[in-house]
Amino acid sequence: MAPDAEAGKSSRRTDPFAPLTSEFLDVGDDHEIYVESVGREGGVPAVYLHGGPGSGCQPDHRRLFDPERFHAVLFDQRGAGRSRPKGKREANTLPLLIADMEAIRQKFGFERWLVVGGSWGATLALAYAQAHPDRVTGLVLRATFLGTRRELEGAFLDTLPRFYPALSADFLSVLPMEEREQPLEAYWRRILDTDAAVHGPAARAWHDTEHILSVHAPSRTRLDLASLNSSRAPPATPFMEAHYFANDCFMAPDQLMNDAGKLADIPGILVQGRYDLLCPPTTSFALAARWPKGEVRIVEGAGHILYDPGVRDAVMRAIADLASRKRD
């Protein structure tokens, strides 16, 4: 233990964003989640929630938090990133992720913390804040997603054919003709099929289509249909997404919007790309209309992802701004 601790101190001297701590936390149900902290002990408590569901935190996410100001926690949600077992979907629901956050908060001894998340991370952030409003000093949401079937249908069945008709045709062509009446359900069913010949092409097509929709200026706008049957392992995120989306993200219909009143005392900033085709501005504005302390900040010329021009900087400014506000 001592050599590792010394190595950690040395790395922080050369890299202020190197983790203060990193470990696997046993949360039960045969799940161990990877948790790390950055910044300085005694700093403003914060937690970062990654998207997906199923993607995991990246080293650059640490850089959203000023290391001289924050004590930030980042973790990979159940089955995602470095958490173990990777890809495990059993005992993997939204209420359990919320319980994991509470276990992490208590472990670090934070009474309250600033909660930051984008896309699915925004979904989890909202659900956590509505379950534990007294534990949240503020919310920074990027690309607000409320976890509803309506939003998913809007992205893949309305926006996709209107903005990328050829890509939409590619997307549907992966499915047999008889399954195209309800393509989202067909995709999720295929992705969760145990047969690699069934789930492999569906997972790759879902992943690549979603990626094109997420970028304001994608490098390509068609699926490479010939590569969908590759022998390589498919990307991991579609499997967790299919698990959550097929189960309505383990929420009641319109739960996050209906419970927006629980956010009344929590200040929030919603960072929104003007041209986000997956999570369009209308969602952020609709939520803010029910959340008087929620402020929408539009990033012009940007789409969905954190790394579209201006988005990352806007998120960092929002984090700094909320940390400077005192909750009433």
N, C-alpha and C positions, 0 to 999 in steps of 0.2 A: 504493500500500500504506500509506504513512504516514498519509494522512487517514483511512482506514478504521480503522487501529489507534488513532488518537486518538479517533475516534467511539466505538470499542469501550470505551476507558478511560472516556470520559465517561458512557456508558450504564451501566457498572458502578458508577460513583459514585452514580447516581440509582436504580439497580435492582441489588441485590446478586445477583439471579438471572440477570442478563444473561450471555450466553455469554462466556467468556474467549477461546475460539477457535471457529471454525466453518469447515469446509472439505469438499470432496469428495475422498474417498480412492479411488484406482483400485485395485481388488482383482482385476483381470483378468476374463477371460470377458466383456468389454464391459460390466462393471458398475462404476459409481462410487457409493459409498455416502456419504450425508451424515453427518458426524460433528461433534459439538460438545462442548465441555467447559465446566463451570461450577464455581463455588466459588473455591478458591485453590490455586495451585501449592504443592506441598509438603503439601497436606492428605491426609486418608485416601483412598487410591485406591478408586474405586467405578465400576461400570458399570450402566446401566439398560437392560433389555431389554423392548421393547414387545410387545404381544400381536398377535392376529390368527390366524395369520400374515398380514401384509400391511397392518397399520394405520398404524404410524409413531408417533414420539414427539411429544408435545405440550408447549407451553411450561410447563404446570403440573407436568409430571413433574420439571422442574428443582427445584421447590420441595420435593420429598421429601428433599432433601439440604441440611443446614445449610451455608450458603456459607462460614462461618468455620471449619468443621471438615473439609469434604470437598473433594477434587478429583475430581469425578464426570464421567464420559463418557456421553453419550447418542448413539445413532445409529439411523438408519433402515435396517432390514435390506434386503437385495437386493430391488429392485423395489417397495419400500414407501415411503410418505411422500415425502420430497424426493429420495430416491435415484434414480439414472438408469441405464437407461431405466425410467420408471415402469411397473410391472406386468410387467416382463420375468420370465418363468418359466423360460427356458432357463438352464442352469447356476445353478439356484437350488434347493439341497438343504440339509438340516440339517448334514451334514459341512462344506459350504462356508460356512455361517453361522458355524460354530465356528472355521473357519480365519480368517474375517474378524475375529472377536473377538481371536484371537491377534495378527493384524496390527495391530489397534488398540492392544492392550496394549503391544506392543513399540514402536509409534510413540511412545506417551506415556512410555515408559521405566519402566512399573510392573513390579515384580517379581511382585507379587500384588495382587489387588483383591477388594473385596466385590462380589458379584454379586446384583443385584436384578431380579426379573421377575415378572409376573403372567399367569396363564392360559397362552397360548402362550409368553409370556416366561418362565414358570416351566419349561416344557418345555425351551426352549433353555438356560436356566440350569442345569438338571440335566444335560443332555447335555454341556454344556461342562465342568461340574465333574467329571463322570465321565471325560471325556477328558483333562482337565488338573487333577487334584486338587491338585497342588502349586502351582497358580497362584491358588487361591481361598482367601481368608481367612475367608469366611463366605457363606451363602446366605440371602437373604430372598425367600421365595416367597409370592405371593398367588394363591389359587384354583388349587391345584396341578392341572395337567393333564399326564398321562403320554403323551399322543399316541397312544392306542390306539383301534382301531375299537370296542372294547367300550364305552369311555366315550362315544363319539359315538352309538352305538346306544342307550345308556342315556338320554342326554339327549333325543334326537329321537324315539325309538321307544317309550320306556317313560315317562319323566317327562312329556314333552309331552302325550300323550293322557290321562295320569292327572290332571294339574293343569290343563290347558287343552284339554279335549276338542274344543271348537268351533274353536279355533286349529289343532289337529291336523288336523281335517277340512279346514280352509282350506289347510293346508300340503300335504296329499295331493291336493287337488283341482286343484292346478297341474299335476300329472302326468297323462298319459293312463292310463286304467285298467290297461293291460297293464304299466305301469312301476311300479305301486304295490306290487308284491311285494317289491322291493328299493329303497325310496325314496331312501336316501342315495346309493347308486351312481348312480341315475337323476338325482338333482339334480346331482351332481358332473359327470356326463357332459354334462348340458345346459348347465351353467355354463361348461364348457370348450369348448362348441361355438362355432365361428366365426360362426355365423349369429346376428345380433342379435335376430331374432325368437324364437330359441330360448333364448339365454343371458340376455337381458334380464329376462323375467318370472321365470326361475328364480333369478337372482342377487338380485333384489329380494325375492322371497318368502323365500329363505334368510336374507338379511340381517335382514329385519324379524322373522322368527320367532326367530332367535337373539337379537336385541335384547330382545324381550319376555321370553325365558327368563333373560336376564342381569340384569334389574332386579327387585328385591324387590317393588316396588309400581309396575308399569308403568302408563302413562297410558291405554293401550288394550290389548286382549287378543285382537283379531282382525286378520287381514290385510285391507287395502283391496284387494280383488281387482280392482276396476276400474282401479286405478292401476298395476298390474303391467306393463301394456303401454305405459307412458309412453315418449315419444320422448326424454326426458332420459337422459343417460348413467347407467347403473346404478352403485351403490357399488362401489368397487374391491376391498374386502377379500374378498368371496366368491370371486373368481377365484383369489387366492393360497391361500385355504383349500381350495378344491376341488383345486388342484394338489397341495398337501401331503397332504390327507386321502385322496385317491385313491391316493396312493403310500405310505400308512401312515406318513406323516411321515418317510420315508426312514430308518426304524429297523427292527431285527429285532423280532419279536413280544415284547412285555413287556420291551423292552430296559432301560428306565429302572428298573423294579422289580428286574429280575434283577441289575442292576449297582449296586444300592443300597449294597453293601458297599464300593464305591470312595469313598463319602462318609464313611467311618468317622471320619476325623480332622477333618472339616469341621463347625463349628457351624452350625446353621440354625434359622430361625424360619419356620413356615408359618402365614401369616395366612389364616384361613378364615371366610367368611361362613356362618352357621348354615344359611341357607336358599338356598344357592347351587344352582340347579337345573341348571346346566351342568357344574360341577365340584364335586360334593357333598363334604361332610366325610369320607366314608368313604375317599376317595382319599388325603387328607392323613394320616389316621390309619394307613392301611395302609402308606404310605411311612415314616412315623415309626416304625412297629413294626420296620422293618429298618434304621433309622438312629438309633442311640442318642443322637446329638447333635442330632437334629431335634426341635424343640419346636413343637407345634401351639397356636396362639392363636385361639380362637373369637371372632368378632364377632357378638354376638346381634343379631337384627333386621336382618340384612344379607344380601344375595344375592351376586351374582358381581362386580359392577363395583367399580372403585376408589372411586367416588363415592357408593356406598350409605352410609348413616349409620355412622360409626365406622371404616370400612375404611381410609380414607386416613390417619387419625391412628394407627391400629394399625400400618400399614406404616412410617410415620415413626418410631414408637417402636421398632419392630423393627430398623430401620436404625441408629438411635442406639445401641441396646443391643448389637448385634453389633459395632459399631465400638469399643465399650468393652471387649470381650472379647479376650483374647490366645489365639490358637490354640496348642494344645499342640505 
